[in-house]
């Protein structure tokens, strides 16, 4: 049942909930009011019946039992001590006693609700039974004197008090109001949700081959306008990501094809003149192309892992020790100077942070003339790792371009034969995955890459010891 309810449209569910709430809000006070009105009407009826019964009882105590016709709506019976109907109003003439109930005490009326035939003739009666002590002889109208004793006066009415006569009209009018409100609610919600249906319809028509389309933005300045604007911004982002993926696939295929083409050309050249080919030299050339191919594939796998959001380890990493360990295994050409402040610790994946440093140093080595400067220092809100070379530098307008995948500036292409075009992009992506930044900042000469990483939280106990 719950699943069926959840499968209903939002328009239907809102209409049903609103209609049900209105029905409860309208019918509950109406029912309470009708009950109160009926109770008060019944009290008035009982008062009237009690008053008529006492009036008849007063005449009986005086020794006279007239034929009672006090009201067109009230029936009266007087039953003597032997259970015989002594006198009755015209509506009960010739019928047996209204009830066998005989009050035990005189002048203490009892209230009855009778629906028994043949007295009621199918209509229930509100009855008051009042005992009265009649004198020894009572003069009965048209019947002489009869013996007295403990008599009972019954007064009853067939007038309906619950529900009141106008209750059906009130309930019908209330239900009609609820139904009209439900219909209007359905129409209003349908009109309100129209922009959503338009957005959904337009979204279903947008495919990866047609990402330039956008959904219609409603004129009203409400939530649906914000929804449409958000959808369009998402489509802008999606279009950019798809275009980036297409460029990435194209650039990756181009960079993968280059070493494969070189390998093929070298093999074909050797096969054309096998006796004249220096096969060891050819093998070394092919091995260099394989190394480049392997580097590209490795970088592509790392890019895929970073794009998938793969979580790395959480280590306490000392940046100064990280730099020392990396420099010990690298050649000293060009010359590297360091300014390493001790105790600068961050939390991150040791291997990935090492990859950032490796990529920055590889880039610096390809462009430096004679010197690379590596600095580790503290700043008030971040740990800083800086790599500066004394090369030609990077113009300000290209400082973001170099972080795009497979991007190499024209000046670098002639010297950057060993690069994959992914190093700086990977370095920035790793920095951002660690909550930091990697930017190029101004310097007197060369390119100055600055990595900023947040300090560990004081309550972070999940990290491994410093490395």
TANORTA-V567739 format. One record per run of one state. SS is the DSSP state (a for helix, b for strand, c for the rest). FROM is the first residue (numbers start at 0). TO is the last residue. Records with the same first field share a line. If there is no record, write none. Layout:
SS=FROM-TO ; FROM-TO
//
This chain:
c=0-0 ; 7-8 ; 61-62 ; 65-72 ; 79-83 ; 88-88 ; 92-104 ; 106-108 ; 114-123 ; 140-142 ; 157-165 ; 192-192 ; 205-221 ; 272-277 ; 307-313 ; 328-333 ; 340-343 ; 348-348 ; 367-369 ; 379-380 ; 389-394 ; 398-399 ; 403-408 ; 413-421 ; 433-435 ; 441-446 ; 453-453 ; 455-462 ; 466-466
a=1-6 ; 9-60 ; 89-91 ; 166-191 ; 193-204 ; 222-271 ; 278-306 ; 318-327 ; 349-366 ; 395-397 ; 400-402 ; 409-412 ; 422-432
b=63-64 ; 73-78 ; 84-87 ; 105-105 ; 109-113 ; 124-139 ; 143-156 ; 314-317 ; 334-339 ; 344-347 ; 370-378 ; 381-388 ; 436-440 ; 447-452 ; 454-454 ; 463-465
//
